[in-house]
Amino acid sequence: MTITIVSFVLTGVIGACISYVIQKRSAENDREAAHYQSSTTAIASFSDSIYKRFTRAGLLKSALKRCADKSEVLERKRLYDEAVVSQESELFGRELLIREALEQSQYSKFEDLYAKRLRPRLHELDGLLTSATDQYVVHPAALIDQQPIQDAYDKTRSCSYDLVNLIFLEVSSKQYRGKSGQPVQTHEEAVDDFDSDCPERKSDENVQ
């Protein structure tokens, strides 16, 4: 009788312990999933703002290249400027969300890479497009050198993609750590791609 009672008590205790462990792990998994979801949303928001600006730049570049009507060029320049203002004005808020995604309370490596490598290229492209638009509006028949614009456009595109990919894999590697799956590309490979496509410029090469 005593053995039966003891067994019953132990069974209840063990069952309660197992149930507690399962619930705790489930809660941890739910928190990790929620954090991963919010992290990827923050990165997607940053990516969308960059690529909207980049897409508007491409449309303006195209209009200038084919010598479109002045009104079309000005309208595309207006839409491009709106995309620039939107991306720049909302940048800090998005950077704070990415800090949280990276679990960093201070100025993050991502912010440093954006400020020193991608932003100068965005500003260079902006300057070239603005100058070309001003020239075209005043002298529509004037020949505009398209090559510097195209080069800046291509470099900005590569740099933008690599930075978004790098920051996504930074978060993704945390999600996959300790699990059987692996990200398609390692964080180290993404760093190599970014350094190759978007090297830091010398101070006199930065265009503000």
C-alpha positions as CSV (number, residue, x, y, z in Angstrom):
1,M,0.0,0.0,0.0
2,T,2.8,2.4,1.0
3,I,4.7,1.6,-2.3
4,T,1.5,2.3,-4.3
5,I,1.1,5.7,-2.6
6,V,4.7,6.6,-3.1
7,S,4.6,5.6,-6.7
8,F,1.4,7.7,-7.2
9,V,3.0,10.7,-5.6
10,L,6.2,10.4,-7.6
11,T,4.3,9.9,-10.8
12,G,2.4,13.1,-10.1
13,V,5.6,15.0,-9.3
14,I,7.4,13.8,-12.4
15,G,4.4,14.5,-14.5
16,A,4.2,18.0,-13.2
17,C,8.0,18.6,-13.8
18,I,7.7,17.3,-17.4
19,S,4.7,19.5,-18.0
20,Y,6.6,22.5,-16.6
21,V,9.6,21.9,-18.8
22,I,7.4,21.5,-21.9
23,Q,5.5,24.7,-21.2
24,K,8.7,26.6,-20.5
25,R,10.3,25.4,-23.8
26,S,7.1,26.2,-25.6
27,A,7.0,29.7,-24.2
28,E,10.7,30.3,-25.1
29,N,10.0,29.0,-28.7
30,D,7.0,31.4,-28.9
31,R,9.2,34.3,-27.7
32,E,11.9,33.5,-30.2
33,A,9.4,33.2,-33.0
34,A,7.9,36.5,-32.2
35,H,11.3,38.2,-32.0
36,Y,12.3,36.7,-35.3
37,Q,9.1,37.9,-36.9
38,S,9.5,41.5,-35.6
39,S,13.2,41.4,-36.6
40,T,12.5,40.4,-40.2
41,T,9.7,42.9,-40.4
42,A,12.1,45.7,-39.3
43,I,14.6,44.6,-42.0
44,A,11.9,44.4,-44.6
45,S,10.8,47.9,-43.8
46,F,14.3,49.3,-44.2
47,S,14.7,47.3,-47.4
48,D,11.4,48.6,-48.9
49,S,12.4,52.2,-48.2
50,I,15.8,51.8,-49.8
51,Y,14.4,50.0,-52.9
52,K,11.6,52.5,-53.3
53,R,14.2,55.3,-53.5
54,F,16.3,53.1,-55.8
55,T,13.4,52.3,-58.1
56,R,12.4,56.0,-58.4
57,A,16.0,56.7,-59.3
58,G,15.9,54.1,-62.1
59,L,12.7,55.6,-63.5
60,L,14.2,59.1,-63.5
61,K,17.4,57.8,-65.0
62,S,15.4,56.1,-67.8
63,A,13.5,59.3,-68.6
64,L,16.7,61.3,-68.9
65,K,18.3,58.7,-71.0
66,R,15.5,58.6,-73.6
67,C,15.1,62.4,-73.6
68,A,11.5,62.2,-72.4
69,D,9.2,65.2,-72.3
70,K,10.2,67.8,-69.8
71,S,7.0,67.4,-67.8
72,E,7.6,63.7,-67.5
73,V,11.2,64.2,-66.3
74,L,10.0,66.8,-63.7
75,E,7.3,64.5,-62.5
76,R,9.7,61.6,-62.1
77,K,12.1,63.9,-60.3
78,R,9.3,65.0,-57.9
79,L,8.5,61.3,-57.1
80,Y,12.2,60.5,-56.7
81,D,12.6,63.4,-54.2
82,E,9.6,62.2,-52.3
83,A,11.1,58.8,-52.0
84,V,14.4,60.3,-50.8
85,V,12.7,62.4,-48.1
86,S,10.7,59.5,-46.9
87,Q,13.6,57.2,-46.7
88,E,15.9,59.7,-45.0
89,S,13.3,61.1,-42.5
90,E,12.2,57.6,-41.4
91,L,15.7,56.1,-41.3
92,F,16.5,56.6,-37.6
93,G,13.3,54.9,-36.5
94,R,14.1,51.9,-38.7
95,E,17.6,51.8,-37.3
96,L,16.3,51.6,-33.8
97,L,14.1,48.7,-34.7
98,I,17.1,46.9,-36.3
99,R,19.1,47.6,-33.2
100,E,16.4,45.7,-31.3
101,A,16.5,42.9,-33.9
102,L,20.3,42.6,-33.4
103,E,19.8,42.8,-29.6
104,Q,22.2,45.8,-29.4
105,S,21.3,48.8,-27.2
106,Q,24.0,51.1,-28.6
107,Y,25.0,52.3,-32.1
108,S,25.2,49.2,-34.1
109,K,27.6,47.9,-36.8
110,F,24.7,48.1,-39.3
111,E,24.3,51.8,-38.7
112,D,28.0,52.3,-39.2
113,L,28.1,50.4,-42.4
114,Y,25.1,52.3,-43.7
115,A,26.5,55.7,-42.8
116,K,30.0,55.1,-44.1
117,R,29.4,53.0,-47.2
118,L,25.8,53.0,-48.5
119,R,24.8,56.6,-47.7
120,P,27.7,58.2,-49.6
121,R,26.7,56.2,-52.7
122,L,23.1,57.2,-52.4
123,H,24.1,60.8,-52.1
124,E,26.4,60.6,-55.1
125,L,23.6,59.1,-57.2
126,D,21.2,61.8,-55.9
127,G,23.7,64.6,-56.9
128,L,24.2,63.2,-60.4
129,L,20.4,62.8,-61.0
130,T,19.7,66.3,-59.7
131,S,22.4,67.9,-61.8
132,A,21.3,66.0,-64.9
133,T,17.7,67.0,-64.4
134,D,18.6,70.7,-63.9
135,Q,20.7,70.6,-67.0
136,Y,17.9,68.9,-69.0
137,V,15.2,71.3,-67.9
138,V,17.3,74.3,-68.9
139,H,18.8,72.8,-72.1
140,P,16.8,69.8,-73.3
141,A,18.9,69.4,-76.3
142,A,22.2,69.3,-74.3
143,L,24.1,66.0,-74.3
144,I,24.0,64.5,-70.8
145,D,26.8,62.1,-69.9
146,Q,24.9,59.0,-68.8
147,Q,27.8,56.8,-67.8
148,P,28.5,58.3,-64.4
149,I,24.8,58.0,-63.5
150,Q,24.7,54.4,-64.6
151,D,27.9,53.6,-62.7
152,A,26.6,55.2,-59.5
153,Y,23.2,53.5,-60.0
154,D,24.8,50.0,-60.4
155,K,27.1,50.5,-57.4
156,T,24.2,51.7,-55.2
157,R,22.1,48.7,-56.2
158,S,24.8,46.2,-55.3
159,C,25.7,48.0,-52.1
160,S,22.0,48.2,-51.1
161,Y,21.4,44.5,-51.7
162,D,24.5,43.3,-49.9
163,L,23.8,45.4,-46.8
164,V,20.2,44.1,-46.6
165,N,21.4,40.6,-47.1
166,L,24.1,41.0,-44.5
167,I,21.8,42.3,-41.8
168,F,19.2,39.6,-42.6
169,L,21.7,36.9,-42.2
170,E,22.9,38.4,-38.9
171,V,19.4,37.9,-37.5
172,S,18.8,34.6,-39.4
173,S,22.0,33.1,-38.0
174,K,20.6,33.7,-34.5
175,Q,17.4,31.9,-35.5
176,Y,19.1,28.9,-37.0
177,R,21.7,28.5,-34.2
178,G,21.4,25.2,-32.4
179,K,18.9,23.9,-35.0
180,S,19.4,21.4,-37.8
181,G,18.8,23.9,-40.6
182,Q,21.3,26.4,-41.8
183,P,20.9,29.7,-43.7
184,V,21.5,29.5,-47.4
185,Q,24.6,31.8,-47.0
186,T,26.8,32.2,-44.0
187,H,27.2,35.6,-42.3
188,E,30.9,35.5,-43.1
189,E,30.2,35.0,-46.8
190,A,27.8,38.0,-46.7
191,V,30.5,40.1,-45.1
192,D,32.9,39.2,-47.9
193,D,30.3,40.1,-50.5
194,F,29.6,43.5,-48.9
195,D,33.3,44.3,-48.5
196,S,33.8,43.4,-52.2
197,D,30.8,45.4,-53.6
198,C,30.8,48.2,-51.2
199,P,34.3,49.0,-49.9
200,E,34.7,52.0,-47.6
201,R,35.8,55.1,-49.4
202,K,38.6,57.5,-48.5
203,S,37.3,60.7,-46.9
204,D,37.9,62.7,-50.1
205,E,35.8,60.2,-52.1
206,N,32.7,60.6,-50.0
207,V,30.0,62.6,-51.7
208,Q,27.5,64.3,-49.3
